[in-house]
Every structure is written in C-alpha cells, then in structure tokens.
Amino acid sequence: MQQERNQMMDQFINQRAPMSLPSVSSYLVTLDYQSFIAARQGLSIPNDYNILKSAFDSATGKQLSLPEYDPARGSNIHIELPTGQRHGLPELSSGEQEMLAMMFFVRRLSASGGVLCIDEPEQHLHPTLQAALFESMANLADRSQILVVSHSVNLIAASPVSGLIQLNAPSDIDTNQVQKLQDDPAKVDLVADLGITPADLFQSDMLLIVEGDTDSQWLRLLFPVEIGKAHVVVAGDAQKVMASMSTLISVPSVLPWLCLRDRDLMTDAERSQLIADYPNMHIWPRRAIESMLLDAPLIRATLEGIGETVTLAEIDSWLEEAATPLQGDVLEDLVNSELKRRVPPPEVPDTSSGDRFARTEEYLRRYAAVNTRRADLVTTVLAEERERLTARWPQDWKTLVDPKPVIARLTQKIGRFRTSADLIQALFTRARLDESVRPEPFEELRRRLVDTASGNQ
C-alpha cells in the first residue's frame, strides 16, 4: 500500500513542471485591467493592483506607477525612486522583478484559494528584500496558502514560530522527518529563555555558550570552520554561563551544546568537580583564553613570521619578567576569593512578606556583619595565601596570572606590534594556521567542538 502511494505521488510530481516567471509587466497590466473591467460592470471587488502596489512600495521604498498607455509601445509602467527619478520596469534588478512576479502569483491565488510552493526565493533576492518579501506575501495571501522552502536566516527570522516547519535528515522509516517548531516545547522554551531565534536553531549544528564578546571573537579567528557550525551565545560573564547551562539542562535534546568558561582562580579540585558535575562544561586549564597564548613556541613562530629571530629561552625570560610584577595582583585576588569562600554573602531576606525597605535594611546589616567577619580574617588569610602563592608561583604562574597585562608588557618588549590586541590577533592566527605550535588546550577544545557538533559528546 505504501509503495503504491509513493508511486502515485512520484507520478503526480513528475507530470508537473515548476512555474517559470515570465514578463512581470504583463502580469501587472492584467491586474489593472481586471479592476477596470470590474468597475465598468459595477462590481465591487478589491483593487488587486493597488494592493500589490502598496506591498511593493512598502518592501522596497520605490513607487510603482499605474500603467500608462503609449501608442508606440503599448502599456508602460514606471518606477519612481525616493530621489524623484523614474525608470521602467526592465531597469529593476532581477531580484526585484522576481519579487513582483511572486507577489502577483500570491495575489491571484488568493482569489480562488489554493497552495503556492516557492522554492528558495532567496536565490535571487538581496538580503534586505527577503524578509520584506515574506511579510508582503503574508499580507497578500488571504485565502491562499504559501509554502516557502528556504535556507535563508532572514526568511526564517521573519516567520512566526507557528509557521515554521523543519525537515530533518532521515533516521528510520518510522520517524516523521517533518516537524513543526511549535510542536516541540523544548525548542520553544529555549527560544524564549536564551533569546535564541528559530533561525539559530535551524541553521546551527550546536550551541556554544561563552562569557564575553572577546571570547567569541578569538574563537571565530582560531577555529572558523568549527565555530561556523555553532550558534554562539554570549552570556556576559561566568555566572551567566552557569545560568545558561541550567536552562539548557532543563530543556533536553534541542541541539548539542557546550558551555565554555574561564577557570579564573579555581583550585584544581574545584575545576575537576565542576567538570565532573557538568559534562557539557568546558573550563580552560588556565585563568582565561588568552592564558594559552603565554606559550614560547607559539610566540617564537609568530615572531619568525615577521622576520624576528629569538630563542625559546629568551621568550620564557620575557614572559617571566612581564609576569613577576603582577604577583601582588594575583595575591590580592586569591585573598579576596578565599575570604568570600570562608564567609559567603548573606542570604537575601524573604521577599514574600513585610516592608521592602525593612528587608533592605536587614540585608545590609547582614552584609555588614559578613564584611566585619571577613575583615577579621584578612591578616590570617593573607599570610596563608602568600605562603601558598610563593610555593606555587614558579610552576603555576601561567595558570594564576591575568594574561592581558602580561601580553601588554610583552607587546612593549617586542616593539613590533602597535597594540596588545594586534599581538593577540597574530598569536591566534598563527595557532590556527600552524598545528605544530598550537597549544594543546586549543586543540583539545577544537576536538570537543567537532565531537559536540557531530553528536558524539
């Protein structure tokens, strides 16, 4: 039975060639003539020409004139530009002419009802016209239905969630490849919670949550192919990455996803515990993404690319020289982090009852008590962290130090880059182009991106 049905469908499709789009001018004259004949007969019908004209004017900002009769050339339609200049229909771009033709088909079909299938209308349309075409067709359709097959982000974004249908790759004969987005509550919730558009879900193989814009910028430079398959969500900071991860955990099986965050000043135990608790969390082994650039072989290869010859020992010396003055900053960060760990912030008072200002006063008093306890511990914690840092510094300074000031000092030492951002960009570029000097943490992330996008995580 199923085989017979498939054969009937194949015969039906093969017997019908797709419509072509001949001269749009003759279409428009037909619409205007239709209104003229109806008026002469005293019929009250919508003026389809004016309706289409209004849609085109709104979509393009150009004015479509009424047909004019020319004894030498027959009917003539002009386009008036915002500047006041005029030209004929043939001077419209091919995309604009096809846009007019599609509008005509939609409007004519609306008179009797029916279904119009348009395959990839974005092929000949400028991106600025794609969403405008979709909105215009929606207004012109009336009694007709329009099925648009598209890969265009602009068209998908312009469609309401209720109108989006996704065609998935075949998995088995019992699974329906066609799925309406609104029938998948998980995807709808994700769109709402993370601000992800339906286009993001349809166009991406995975979601990648990062802390900041610079993380996204450097990752796109480092792994353009792998990141090109992902929709990158910039959360804002580490805590917001964790919040986004909680949302993704609560909305399972939408897209493969990975959350990437800085290590900051986590201990080895804290980092290991987070990774164990959250398998979709990737944490850099050093303080931040730029920390991986504090790598002598990578720096030497980058300098060789601009004609500078230096040894690995010289670069190691430059790095340590740049980092040593920052040891006090690291100590301060460690002390503050340990104080917060030993004396956590106070709990927020119950907001379900009572005066709001009384709650504010209570919270501030609690915080004052917390700060007093922290102040009492400063001397003890400082001594402990100083001793611990002194022991760790020779081996772990690349993990602990803020990499940006180190790279800024290194930029001055090298003297060949205008800003530290230029040096950072050069280092990321070299890491992308030369696998032999690519730091292992970068390669580890690349492999994980590939595995996540392919669903093998």
HELIX and SHEET records of a PDB file:
HELIX    1   1 GLN A    2  ASN A   14  1                                  13    
HELIX    2   2 VAL A   24  ARG A   40  1                                  17    
HELIX    3   3 ASP A   48  THR A   60  1                                  13    
HELIX    4   4 LEU A   89  GLU A   91  5                                   3    
HELIX    5   5 SER A   94  SER A  112  1                                  19    
HELIX    6   6 PRO A  121  HIS A  124  5                                   4    
HELIX    7   7 PRO A  127  LEU A  140  1                                  14    
HELIX    8   8 VAL A  153  ALA A  158  1                                   6    
HELIX    9   9 VAL A  161  GLY A  163  5                                   3    
HELIX   10  10 LEU A  181  ASP A  183  5                                   3    
HELIX   11  11 PRO A  185  LEU A  194  1                                  10    
HELIX   12  12 PRO A  198  GLN A  203  1                                   6    
HELIX   13  13 ASP A  213  LEU A  222  1                                  10    
HELIX   14  14 PRO A  224  GLY A  228  1                                   5    
HELIX   15  15 ALA A  238  SER A  250  1                                  13    
HELIX   16  16 ASP A  268  ASP A  277  1                                  10    
HELIX   17  17 ILE A  289  LEU A  293  5                                   5    
HELIX   18  18 ALA A  296  GLU A  304  1                                   9    
HELIX   19  19 LEU A  312  ALA A  323  1                                  12    
HELIX   20  20 THR A  324  LEU A  326  5                                   3    
HELIX   21  21 GLN A  327  ARG A  342  1                                  16    
HELIX   22  22 ARG A  356  LEU A  400  1                                  45    
HELIX   23  23 PRO A  403  ILE A  414  1                                  12    
HELIX   24  24 SER A  420  LEU A  433  1                                  14    
HELIX   25  25 GLU A  435  VAL A  437  5                                   3    
HELIX   26  26 GLU A  440  ALA A  453  1                                  14    
SHEET    1   A 3 GLN A  63  LEU A  64  0                                        
SHEET    2   A 3 HIS A  78  GLU A  80 -1                                        
SHEET    3   A 3 ARG A  86  GLY A  88 -1                                        
SHEET    1   B 2 GLU A  68  ASP A  70  0                                        
SHEET    2   B 2 GLY A  74  ASN A  76 -1                                        
SHEET    1   C 2 GLY A 114  ASP A 119  0                                        
SHEET    2   C 2 SER A 144  VAL A 149  1                                        
SHEET    1   D 2 ILE A 165  LEU A 167  0                                        
SHEET    2   D 2 VAL A 178  LYS A 180 -1                                        
SHEET    1   E 4 ALA A 230  VAL A 234  0                                        
SHEET    2   E 4 MET A 206  VAL A 210  1                                        
SHEET    3   E 4 TRP A 257  ARG A 261  1                                        
SHEET    4   E 4 MET A 281  ILE A 283  1                                        
END                                                                             
